[in-house]
Amino acid sequence: MPTTNPTPATPTTSNPASTPSTPTVTSSTKDITTYSIPSLGLTGIINGTEIYMITETYSAFVPEIATFTTTGKTVMIGSIEQISGTTQNNYSNSLTYIVTAEDGTTKNYFVRLYAPRTVSSNLKAWFKANSLALTNGANVTSWTDSSGTGNTVTVGSNFPTFITPSINGQPAVNFNGTNNFLEKTSGIGLTTTPHSIITVFKPIVGNNIVVISFGTNACGTDKVFQILPSGALNTGICNVHSLEDLTTIMVSNTNYIASNSYINGATSNLFLNGTLLKSESPSVGNYTNNTNMAIGKRSTSNVAFFNGQIAEILYYDTNLSTPNIQILHCYLSKKYNLTISHTCN
């Protein structure tokens, strides 16, 4: 009987294609992309790792809730996780937000709320060109005092004019150097000798020109914030009791933030663009307890008319501390896009 040889089985080879494992990629993004405080109607300006907001109506710091978006995994202030629309914070100082990415790396954001009314309850006069509802070239017959004290300044003729835009997009009031001014008689809260003045202006130098003054035009007893013919700043109680820096000379048609903190017989400070120009104790001189105030000339006298543009003046009837003066420098620096010498975080 013939034999049948069985067909050998075809061997199978197991050689599946090698599939490499996909590594897990963790994100390194850690940005804050939007920031706001809805209850105050404020939207934060994000500039690198700085976030700032400005409010000219806020008078006292209380806890507020921010809304923000982030590309990070978590956001913390110290050991407290920040939940958008939920977590409360007090903005009386700069807040440091720590954003952590999925890969564990971090980035710090510095958040600041600038509110000039919170610096001191001694704000007695505040003049802002951006508060004037005027068209370019219009006469400025009155400049409302935004402090709420009631020190609005007016004039019946020889009007200064409203200029917009003037200082980096912001408006200003233009004074012609010949006869333009605004004044207030029987002012309120203007009679103390200690005081602080913080202002933004663009002068035309060459003559003695006054930004703001108080008193009866009697040197030795008046408060004056002025620019000398050389372009140097002179402030405080006029002449022998004044605070001045004769080495730093201002240039015409240049934007400046200038300020003082003055107290008779004790350390007083003079600043320009955030830099401390002079710190000394002027000889003791006392203000005359007069209530007259003028912007653009010496009070009660038609001399030293300001030539140039004034965008903002804040007057406090106390000598503010340097940290508080610096907060106001930062407020004005952000508002008018002007460079100052100190940091704002």
TORDREN-473799 format. One record per residue: x, y, z of N, C-alpha, C in turn. Coordinates in steps of 0.1 Angstrom, whole numbers, plus 5000, padded with zeros to 4 digits. Example, Ala and Ser with C-alpha at 12.3 -4.5 7.8 and 13.67 -1.06 7.14 Angstrom:
BEGIN
   nx   ny   nz  cax  cay  caz   cx   cy   cz
 5132 4943 5078 5123 4955 5078 5132 4967 5078
 5128 4978 5071 5137 4989 5071 5129 5000 5079
END
This chain:
BEGIN
   nx   ny   nz  cax  cay  caz   cx   cy   cz
 5009 4988 5000 5000 5000 5000 5009 5012 5000
 5006 5021 4990 5015 5033 4989 5014 5041 5002
 5025 5047 5006 5026 5056 5017 5024 5070 5013
 5017 5078 5020 5015 5092 5017 5024 5100 5027
 5032 5108 5021 5041 5117 5030 5033 5129 5034
 5031 5131 5046 5023 5143 5050 5030 5156 5046
 5022 5166 5042 5028 5180 5039 5032 5186 5052
 5045 5189 5052 5050 5195 5064 5043 5209 5067
 5040 5212 5079 5034 5225 5083 5044 5236 5080
 5038 5247 5075 5047 5259 5073 5049 5266 5087
 5062 5267 5090 5064 5273 5103 5060 5288 5103
 5055 5293 5114 5051 5307 5115 5062 5314 5123
 5065 5326 5119 5075 5334 5126 5069 5346 5132
 5070 5347 5145 5064 5359 5151 5075 5370 5152
 5073 5381 5143 5082 5392 5143 5074 5406 5141
 5066 5409 5151 5058 5421 5150 5067 5433 5149
 5062 5443 5142 5070 5456 5141 5071 5462 5154
 5083 5468 5156 5086 5474 5169 5080 5488 5170
 5071 5490 5180 5064 5503 5182 5070 5510 5194
 5078 5522 5191 5084 5528 5202 5073 5536 5211
 5075 5536 5223 5066 5543 5232 5068 5558 5231
 5056 5566 5231 5057 5580 5229 5059 5586 5243
 5070 5594 5244 5072 5600 5258 5062 5611 5261
 5059 5612 5274 5049 5622 5278 5056 5636 5278
 5049 5645 5271 5054 5659 5270 5047 5668 5280
 5054 5674 5289 5047 5683 5298 5050 5698 5294
 5040 5706 5295 5041 5720 5290 5049 5728 5299
 5056 5738 5293 5064 5747 5301 5057 5761 5301
 5046 5762 5295 5039 5776 5295 5034 5780 5308
 5035 5792 5312 5032 5797 5325 5030 5812 5325
 5021 5816 5316 5018 5831 5314 5004 5834 5321
 5003 5846 5325 4990 5852 5328 4986 5860 5316
 4975 5857 5309 4972 5863 5296 4962 5874 5297
 4953 5874 5307 4944 5885 5310 4942 5887 5325
 4939 5899 5329 4937 5902 5343 4928 5913 5345
 4918 5912 5354 4909 5923 5357 4903 5922 5371
 4898 5934 5376 4890 5934 5388 4876 5939 5384
 4867 5930 5381 4854 5934 5376 4846 5944 5385
 4847 5942 5398 4839 5951 5407 4844 5965 5406
 4856 5968 5402 4861 5981 5400 4861 5986 5386
 4857 5977 5377 4857 5980 5362 4871 5982 5357
 4881 5975 5362 4895 5977 5359 4900 5965 5351
 4907 5968 5340 4914 5958 5332 4929 5960 5333
 4936 5950 5337 4951 5951 5339 4958 5953 5326
 4968 5962 5327 4978 5963 5316 4989 5954 5318
 4992 5944 5309 5002 5934 5311 5014 5938 5303
 5025 5941 5310 5038 5945 5303 5049 5936 5308
 5052 5926 5301 5061 5915 5305 5056 5908 5317
 5063 5909 5329 5058 5903 5341 5052 5913 5350
 5049 5925 5345 5043 5935 5353 5028 5936 5349
 5019 5937 5359 5005 5939 5356 5001 5951 5365
 4995 5961 5358 4991 5973 5367 4977 5978 5362
 4971 5984 5372 4958 5991 5370 4958 6004 5376
 4950 6014 5371 4949 6027 5377 4935 6030 5380
 4932 6035 5392 4919 6040 5395 4920 6053 5402
 4913 6063 5397 4914 6077 5403 4902 6080 5412
 4894 6070 5414 4882 6071 5423 4883 6063 5436
 4891 6053 5436 4893 6044 5448 4899 6051 5459
 4892 6050 5471 4897 6058 5483 4902 6050 5494
 4899 6037 5495 4904 6028 5506 4905 6014 5501
 4916 6008 5504 4919 5994 5500 4910 5984 5508
 4903 5976 5502 4895 5965 5508 4898 5953 5499
 4896 5941 5504 4898 5929 5496 4890 5929 5483
 4896 5926 5472 4889 5925 5459 4892 5912 5453
 4883 5908 5443 4884 5895 5436 4888 5898 5422
 4899 5892 5417 4904 5893 5404 4899 5882 5395
 4897 5885 5382 4895 5875 5372 4907 5874 5363
 4912 5862 5360 4924 5862 5352 4924 5849 5344
 4932 5848 5333 4934 5836 5326 4949 5833 5325
 4952 5820 5325 4966 5816 5326 4968 5804 5317
 4980 5803 5312 4984 5790 5305 4991 5780 5314
 4993 5784 5327 5000 5776 5337 4991 5766 5343
 4996 5757 5351 4988 5747 5358 4982 5752 5371
 4990 5760 5379 4985 5766 5391 4990 5780 5392
 4983 5788 5400 4987 5802 5403 4986 5804 5418
 4997 5809 5424 4997 5810 5439 5002 5825 5442
 4997 5829 5454 5004 5840 5461 5008 5835 5474
 5021 5834 5476 5026 5827 5488 5022 5812 5488
 5015 5808 5499 5010 5795 5500 4995 5793 5496
 4989 5804 5491 4975 5804 5488 4972 5803 5473
 4965 5793 5469 4962 5791 5455 4952 5802 5451
 4954 5807 5439 4946 5818 5434 4936 5812 5424
 4923 5814 5427 4912 5809 5418 4906 5821 5411
 4906 5821 5398 4900 5833 5391 4885 5834 5395
 4881 5846 5398 4868 5849 5402 4864 5845 5415
 4873 5840 5424 4870 5835 5437 4878 5841 5448
 4892 5841 5446 4901 5844 5457 4902 5859 5459
 4901 5864 5471 4902 5878 5475 4916 5882 5479
 4920 5894 5475 4933 5899 5479 4932 5914 5481
 4940 5919 5490 4941 5933 5493 4953 5939 5485
 4950 5950 5478 4959 5956 5468 4967 5968 5473
 4968 5969 5487 4975 5980 5492 4990 5979 5490
 4995 5968 5487 5009 5966 5482 5010 5958 5470
 5021 5957 5463 5023 5949 5451 5021 5934 5455
 5014 5927 5446 5011 5913 5448 5020 5905 5439
 5026 5894 5444 5035 5886 5435 5027 5873 5433
 5023 5871 5420 5016 5859 5416 5027 5849 5410
 5027 5837 5415 5036 5826 5411 5029 5816 5402
 5032 5816 5389 5025 5807 5380 5034 5795 5378
 5029 5783 5380 5037 5771 5378 5032 5764 5366
 5041 5760 5357 5038 5752 5345 5036 5737 5348
 5031 5730 5339 5030 5715 5341 5043 5709 5343
 5054 5714 5338 5068 5708 5340 5074 5713 5353
 5067 5721 5361 5072 5725 5374 5080 5738 5374
 5082 5743 5362 5089 5756 5362 5079 5767 5366
 5085 5779 5371 5076 5789 5376 5080 5803 5369
 5070 5812 5370 5073 5826 5366 5065 5835 5375
 5071 5846 5380 5065 5855 5389 5059 5867 5381
 5047 5871 5385 5041 5883 5379 5038 5892 5391
 5041 5905 5389 5039 5915 5399 5027 5924 5396
 5017 5924 5404 5005 5931 5402 5003 5943 5411
 5000 5955 5406 4999 5967 5414 4987 5975 5410
 4980 5980 5420 4968 5988 5418 4972 6002 5423
 4973 6012 5413 4976 6026 5417 4964 6034 5419
 4963 6040 5431 4951 6047 5436 4955 6059 5444
 4957 6071 5438 4963 6082 5445 4955 6086 5457
 4942 6084 5457 4934 6088 5469 4938 6080 5482
 4943 6068 5480 4947 6060 5491 4960 6063 5498
 4968 6071 5491 4981 6075 5496 4980 6083 5509
 4971 6092 5509 4969 6100 5521 4955 6107 5521
 4949 6108 5533 4937 6115 5533 4939 6130 5532
 4951 6135 5531 4954 6149 5530 4955 6155 5516
 4949 6147 5507 4948 6153 5493 4938 6164 5493
 4942 6176 5490 4934 6188 5491 4931 6195 5478
 4939 6191 5468 4936 6197 5454 4942 6187 5444
 4935 6185 5433 4939 6175 5423 4933 6180 5410
 4942 6184 5401 4939 6189 5388 4944 6180 5377
 4935 6174 5369 4938 6165 5359 4932 6170 5346
 4941 6172 5336 4935 6176 5323 4926 6166 5316
 4928 6153 5320 4919 6143 5314 4905 6144 5320
 4903 6152 5330 4889 6153 5336 4881 6164 5329
 4888 6172 5320 4881 6183 5313 4874 6178 5300
 4861 6180 5299 4854 6175 5288 4854 6187 5277
 4865 6189 5271 4867 6199 5261 4873 6194 5248
 4872 6202 5238 4878 6199 5225 4891 6206 5224
 4899 6201 5215 4913 6206 5213 4912 6221 5210
 4920 6229 5217 4920 6244 5214 4910 6252 5222
 4901 6245 5229 4890 6252 5237 4896 6260 5249
 4890 6271 5252 4894 6279 5264 4891 6271 5277
 4900 6271 5286 4898 6265 5299 4894 6276 5309
 4881 6277 5311 4876 6288 5320 4876 6283 5335
 4876 6270 5337 4877 6265 5351 4883 6251 5350
 4890 6247 5361 4896 6234 5362 4891 6228 5375
 4883 6218 5374 4877 6212 5385 4887 6205 5394
 4885 6207 5407 4894 6201 5417 4888 6186 5419
 4895 6176 5415 4891 6162 5416 4893 6156 5429
 4899 6164 5439 4901 6158 5452 4888 6157 5460
 4878 6165 5456 4865 6165 5463 4865 6176 5474
 4876 6183 5475 4877 6194 5486 4869 6206 5482
 4869 6209 5469 4862 6221 5465 4871 6232 5460
 4883 6229 5457 4893 6240 5453 4894 6242 5438
 4883 6242 5431 4882 6244 5417 4888 6258 5414
 4897 6259 5403 4902 6272 5400 4895 6277 5387
 4894 6290 5386 4887 6296 5375 4894 6309 5370
 4890 6314 5359 4895 6327 5354 4884 6333 5345
 4883 6346 5345 4873 6353 5337 4878 6358 5323
 4891 6358 5321 4897 6362 5309 4911 6357 5308
 4918 6359 5297 4932 6354 5295 4932 6339 5298
 4923 6332 5291 4922 6318 5294 4933 6310 5288
 4938 6300 5296 4946 6289 5290 4938 6281 5281
 4944 6272 5273 4937 6264 5264 4939 6249 5266
 4929 6241 5262 4930 6227 5263 4937 6221 5251
 4947 6213 5253 4954 6207 5242 4953 6191 5243
 4949 6185 5232 4948 6171 5231 4951 6166 5217
 4960 6156 5216 4968 6150 5227 4980 6159 5229
 4986 6157 5241 4998 6165 5245 5009 6157 5250
 5008 6150 5261 5019 6143 5267 5016 6128 5265
 5022 6122 5255 5021 6108 5251 5007 6104 5251
 4999 6111 5243 4985 6108 5241 4975 6114 5251
 4980 6118 5262 4971 6124 5273 4970 6139 5270
 4959 6146 5274 4957 6160 5273 4965 6168 5283
 4965 6181 5281 4971 6191 5290 4965 6204 5288
 4968 6213 5298 4963 6227 5297 4975 6235 5293
 4974 6243 5283 4985 6251 5277 4984 6266 5283
 4995 6270 5288 4997 6284 5293 5007 6291 5284
 5003 6304 5280 5011 6311 5270 5024 6318 5276
 5026 6319 5289 5037 6325 5294 5036 6340 5295
 5024 6346 5291 5022 6360 5291 5012 6365 5301
 5000 6358 5300 4989 6363 5309 4979 6352 5312
 4981 6339 5309 4972 6328 5312 4974 6323 5326
 4963 6321 5333 4964 6315 5346 4950 6311 5351
 4949 6304 5362 4936 6300 5368 4939 6302 5383
 4928 6305 5391 4931 6308 5405 4919 6305 5414
 4921 6304 5427 4911 6301 5437 4914 6310 5449
 4904 6318 5453 4906 6326 5465 4897 6319 5476
 4900 6320 5488 4893 6313 5499 4893 6298 5497
 4904 6293 5494 4906 6278 5492 4905 6271 5505
 4903 6258 5504 4901 6249 5516 4912 6240 5518
 4918 6239 5530 4928 6230 5533 4942 6233 5527
 4944 6246 5525 4956 6251 5518 4966 6258 5528
 4963 6258 5540 4970 6268 5549 4982 6262 5557
 4985 6249 5555 4996 6243 5563 5009 6247 5557
 5020 6248 5565 5033 6249 5559 5039 6236 5553
 5038 6225 5560 5042 6212 5554 5033 6209 5542
 5038 6204 5531 5030 6201 5519 5038 6192 5510
 5031 6187 5500 5037 6179 5490 5029 6182 5477
 5037 6184 5466 5032 6187 5453 5038 6177 5443
 5030 6171 5435 5034 6162 5425 5028 6166 5412
 5035 6168 5401 5030 6173 5389 5036 6168 5377
 5029 6169 5366 5034 6165 5352 5033 6177 5343
 5044 6181 5337 5043 6193 5329 5053 6192 5317
 5052 6201 5308 5061 6203 5296 5064 6217 5295
 5075 6222 5301 5077 6237 5302 5085 6242 5290
 5084 6255 5288 5093 6263 5279 5101 6271 5289
 5114 6268 5291 5122 6275 5301 5128 6287 5295
 5133 6296 5303 5140 6308 5299 5136 6320 5308
 5124 6319 5314 5120 6329 5324 5116 6322 5337
 5114 6330 5347 5109 6324 5360 5094 6321 5358
 5090 6308 5358 5076 6304 5356 5071 6295 5367
 5059 6298 5371 5053 6291 5383 5043 6281 5378
 5044 6269 5384 5034 6258 5381 5022 6261 5390
 5024 6262 5403 5014 6265 5413 5019 6272 5425
 5011 6281 5431 5016 6289 5442 5004 6292 5451
 5008 6295 5464 4998 6298 5474 5003 6310 5482
 4994 6319 5486 4998 6330 5495 4994 6343 5490
 5002 6353 5494 5000 6367 5491 5011 6374 5483
 5019 6366 5476 5030 6371 5468 5040 6378 5477
 5042 6372 5488 5053 6377 5497 5063 6366 5499
 5075 6368 5492 5086 6358 5494 5090 6358 5508
 5092 6345 5513 5095 6343 5527 5084 6337 5534
 5071 6338 5528 5060 6333 5535 5051 6325 5525
 5053 6326 5512 5045 6319 5502 5050 6305 5499
 5041 6296 5495 5044 6283 5490 5044 6284 5474
 5056 6280 5468 5057 6281 5454 5064 6269 5448
 5059 6264 5437 5065 6254 5429 5068 6260 5415
 5081 6263 5413 5084 6271 5401 5097 6266 5394
 5099 6271 5382 5111 6268 5374 5118 6281 5372
 5131 6281 5376 5139 6293 5375 5143 6296 5360
 5147 6308 5357 5151 6311 5343 5161 6301 5337
 5170 6296 5346 5180 6286 5341 5174 6272 5338
 5162 6269 5342 5156 6256 5340 5157 6248 5353
 5161 6253 5364 5163 6246 5377 5149 6247 5384
 5147 6236 5392 5135 6236 5401 5137 6243 5414
 5127 6250 5418 5127 6257 5431 5113 6256 5437
 5112 6250 5450 5100 6247 5456 5100 6251 5471
 5089 6250 5477 5088 6252 5492 5084 6266 5495
 5088 6271 5507 5085 6285 5511 5095 6294 5503
 5090 6304 5496 5097 6312 5487 5110 6317 5492
 5120 6317 5484 5134 6323 5486 5141 6317 5497
 5144 6324 5509 5153 6319 5518 5150 6305 5524
 5137 6301 5524 5133 6289 5530 5130 6278 5519
 5135 6281 5507 5131 6272 5496 5140 6260 5495
 5136 6250 5487 5143 6238 5484 5146 6238 5469
 5158 6238 5464 5161 6239 5450 5173 6231 5446
 5174 6228 5434 5186 6221 5428 5190 6229 5416
 5202 6235 5417 5206 6243 5406 5215 6236 5396
 5218 6223 5398 5226 6216 5389 5219 6208 5378
 5206 6204 5381 5198 6197 5371 5190 6207 5364
 5192 6208 5351 5186 6218 5343 5175 6212 5333
 5163 6216 5334 5153 6211 5325 5154 6217 5311
 5149 6210 5302 5149 6214 5287 5135 6217 5282
 5134 6227 5274 5121 6231 5269 5115 6220 5261
 5101 6220 5262 5093 6210 5254 5097 6196 5257
 5100 6193 5269 5103 6180 5274 5093 6176 5286
 5089 6164 5286 5079 6160 5296 5086 6156 5309
 5081 6161 5320 5087 6158 5333 5076 6155 5344
 5080 6146 5353 5073 6144 5366 5082 6150 5377
 5076 6160 5383 5084 6167 5394 5076 6167 5407
 5083 6167 5418 5076 6166 5431 5084 6171 5442
 5078 6175 5453 5085 6178 5465 5077 6173 5477
 5084 6172 5488 5078 6169 5501 5085 6178 5511
 5078 6189 5516 5084 6200 5523 5078 6201 5537
 5088 6203 5546 5084 6206 5560 5094 6216 5565
 5090 6227 5572 5099 6237 5576 5108 6232 5587
 5121 6235 5586 5131 6231 5596 5134 6217 5597
 5129 6208 5588 5132 6194 5589 5135 6189 5575
 5139 6176 5573 5143 6171 5561 5132 6172 5550
 5135 6178 5539 5125 6180 5528 5132 6175 5516
 5124 6170 5506 5129 6163 5494 5124 6169 5481
 5132 6169 5471 5129 6174 5458 5132 6164 5448
 5123 6160 5439 5125 6149 5429 5122 6154 5415
 5129 6148 5406 5126 6150 5392 5127 6137 5385
 5116 6133 5378 5115 6120 5372 5119 6108 5381
 5115 6109 5393 5118 6099 5403 5132 6100 5410
 5141 6108 5405 5154 6109 5411 5154 6120 5422
 5159 6117 5433 5160 6126 5444 5171 6136 5441
 5167 6149 5438 5177 6159 5435 5183 6166 5447
 5175 6168 5457 5179 6175 5469 5172 6170 5481
 5179 6167 5492 5173 6164 5505 5180 6172 5516
 5173 6181 5522 5179 6190 5532 5169 6196 5541
 5173 6203 5551 5164 6209 5560 5165 6224 5558
 5155 6230 5551 5155 6244 5549 5154 6252 5562
 5159 6264 5562 5157 6272 5574 5142 6274 5577
 5139 6276 5589 5125 6276 5593 5118 6288 5588
 5107 6285 5580 5099 6295 5575 5084 6291 5575
 5075 6299 5579 5061 6295 5580 5053 6302 5570
 5043 6294 5564 5034 6299 5555 5025 6309 5562
 5019 6318 5554 5011 6329 5560 4997 6326 5564
 4994 6313 5563 4980 6309 5566 4970 6315 5557
 4974 6318 5544 4965 6324 5534 4959 6313 5526
 4947 6316 5521 4939 6306 5513 4939 6308 5498
 4947 6317 5493 4948 6320 5479 4957 6309 5472
 4952 6305 5460 4960 6295 5452 4959 6299 5437
 4970 6298 5430 4970 6301 5415 4978 6290 5408
 4973 6286 5396 4980 6278 5387 4985 6286 5375
 4997 6286 5373 5003 6293 5361 5008 6307 5364
 5009 6311 5377 5015 6324 5381 5016 6324 5396
 5023 6335 5401 5023 6338 5415 5009 6342 5420
 5005 6336 5431 4991 6339 5436 4990 6354 5440
 4979 6360 5436 4976 6374 5439 4985 6384 5432
 4993 6379 5423 5002 6389 5416 5004 6384 5401
 5004 6393 5392 5005 6389 5378 5020 6389 5373
 5027 6379 5379 5041 6377 5375 5044 6362 5374
 5055 6359 5368 5060 6346 5366 5050 6336 5360
 5044 6341 5349 5034 6332 5342 5040 6320 5336
 5034 6309 5338 5039 6296 5333 5038 6296 5318
 5049 6291 5312 5049 6289 5297 5051 6274 5294
 5041 6269 5288 5041 6254 5285 5028 6248 5288
 5029 6234 5291 5017 6227 5293 5017 6219 5306
 5006 6219 5313 5005 6212 5326 4994 6202 5324
 4997 6189 5327 4988 6178 5326 4981 6174 5339
 4989 6176 5350 4983 6171 5363 4990 6177 5374
 4983 6180 5385 4989 6185 5398 4982 6179 5409
 4989 6173 5419 4983 6168 5431 4989 6176 5443
 4981 6181 5452 4985 6189 5463 4980 6182 5476
 4990 6179 5485 4987 6173 5498 4991 6183 5508
 4983 6185 5519 4987 6195 5529 4995 6188 5540
 5004 6179 5536 5013 6173 5546 5026 6169 5538
 5037 6167 5545 5049 6162 5538 5049 6147 5537
 5046 6142 5525 5045 6127 5523 5058 6121 5525
 5058 6108 5529 5070 6100 5530 5075 6097 5516
 5088 6093 5515 5094 6090 5502 5087 6078 5496
 5084 6067 5503 5076 6056 5497 5063 6061 5491
 5056 6070 5497 5043 6074 5492 5045 6084 5480
 5055 6092 5480 5059 6100 5469 5062 6091 5457
 5069 6080 5459 5073 6071 5448 5060 6064 5443
 5051 6061 5451 5038 6055 5446 5032 6065 5436
 5032 6077 5439 5026 6087 5430 5034 6089 5417
 5047 6088 5419 5056 6088 5407 5052 6077 5397
 5050 6065 5403 5047 6053 5395 5033 6055 5389
 5023 6060 5396 5010 6063 5390 5011 6072 5378
 5018 6083 5379 5020 6092 5368 5028 6086 5357
 5038 6079 5360 5047 6072 5350 5038 6063 5342
 5030 6055 5348 5021 6046 5340 5011 6053 5332
 5005 6063 5338 4994 6071 5331 4999 6078 5319
 5011 6084 5320 5016 6093 5310 5027 6086 5302
 5030 6074 5305 5041 6066 5298 5054 6074 5298
 5058 6078 5310 5070 6085 5312 5080 6076 5321
 5093 6077 5317 5103 6069 5324 5107 6076 5337
 5107 6068 5348 5113 6073 5361 5124 6064 5365
 5132 6069 5375 5144 6063 5378 5143 6051 5388
 5132 6050 5395 5131 6039 5405 5120 6029 5400
 5121 6017 5406 5112 6006 5402 5098 6009 5408
 5088 6002 5403 5074 6003 5408 5068 5990 5413
 5076 5980 5415 5071 5967 5420 5071 5967 5435
END
